[in-house]
Amino acid sequence: IKLGSHAYPLDTPINRLMRYPLISIDQNAEISVAQNMMEKNKIKRLPVIADDQLLGMVTMSDLNI
């Protein structure tokens, strides 16, 4: 698997690829907050959380960024 300029074998542990800490947003946050978080952190997907549970994802294309 190639991510960016790095190539990883398929048996690479996922923790080598993930970003920590997790950047997420509350389900009641405004769209502008999500947009700002994504731009500030240079991420294309933002997990939506409620009561410590994943509800879904919002993407840059969802926001037409």
Salt bridges, closest charged atoms under 4 A:
none
